[in-house]
Amino acid sequence: RPKLQLYKKLYAKGTDPSLKCPAGYEAAICNAHSYWWHMLENKVDDKGIISNDKDCTIPNCNEGNWCDVSLVCKIMEDLDAYALAVCPDCEGYTCGEDFECQMIDADDDEM
């Protein structure tokens, strides 16, 4: 059976680089870089990090003054949340042998 990667690293470069973690993964760290530091002003901290509560993107760069972003994503620790993010319905979801996939709505009181 395939093993899931604990971390995934993504990279984008250009005039408006932007990245998002794939389903089932959460942002661990987003770094931005440009040789033209003024392109990053008010968008990153002093180490070039974009806070995880913001999109991993650097808008308004240009062909002559490009920017890049790299994003490290970590697999979700909550396996139920992971399954819901990756397989929001039974379509394409493979259950274990002798199990049947049934999507249910759970109330907070039931959990």
N, C-alpha and C positions, 0 to 999 in steps of 0.2 A: 504494500500500500504506500502511496506517496507521502512523504513527510513535508509538512508545511515549513516554510522559512520563518524563523523567528523575527528576522529583520529584512526589509527591502530598502534598497537605496535607489532613488530616482534623481534624474538630472535634466535640466532644461536651460537653454541659452538663447538669447535673442533680444528683441525689442520689448517684449512683454512676457518674460518667462513666468510660468505658473505651473504648480504641481499640486496634486491631491493624492492621498493614500488610497490604494485599492480597497474594495470592500473587505471588511474583516481586519483591517489594520488601522492604527491610530498614529498620528504624528508624534515622533519622539523629538526630532530637532530639524529645523529648517535654517539653512545658511544661505546668505546672499553674497555675491561678489561682483565687483566691477573695478576695472582699473581706473575708472572715473568715479571716485568716491562720492562726489556731489550727487550722483545719480541715486545714491542710497540714503541720503540725508532724510531724517525723520521717518525712515522706513525700517531701520534695523538698530540694534543696540551697538555698543562700542566694539563688540566682537563679531559683528556681521550676522547676528542671529535674529530671526523674525520670531516673535512670540507665538506659541502654539495656539493662542486664542485668536490669531489673525490668519488670513489666507497666506499660503506660501507662494507669494507672487511679488514681482517688482514691476509695476506698470511704468509706462512713459520713458523707457529707455529708447535708444534709436540706433540705426544702422552703424553710425560712427562711434557711438558710445553704448555698446551692448552691456547687458547684465546677465548673470546666471544665478540659478538657485539649485540647491541640492536638498533633498528631503529624505530623512531616514524615518521609515515607518516600522512600528513594532506591532506584532500580532496582538489582537485583543486578548486580555487575560481571561475575561469572562467568556467561557465557551458557548454559553447559550446566546449571548449577545453576538458572538462571532457567527454562529450558525444563522441567526436571524439576519445579520448584515449580508452574509454571503448568499443565503437561500431564503429570501423573504416569503417564498411559497414552496409547495412540494415539487414543483416542476424542476426536474434535473437534480433533485436531492436524492442521494442514495443512502437508504437506511441500512443498518446492519442486518445480517441474516436473521430470519424469523421475526423481523420488526416491520411495522407498517408506518409510513409517514402520515401524520395527522397534524395539521396546523391548527392551533387553538389560540383563542384570545384569553389571556390570563389576567385576572384582576390583581391589583397589588396585594389584596388580602389573601389570595391563594398562594402567593410566592413566599 
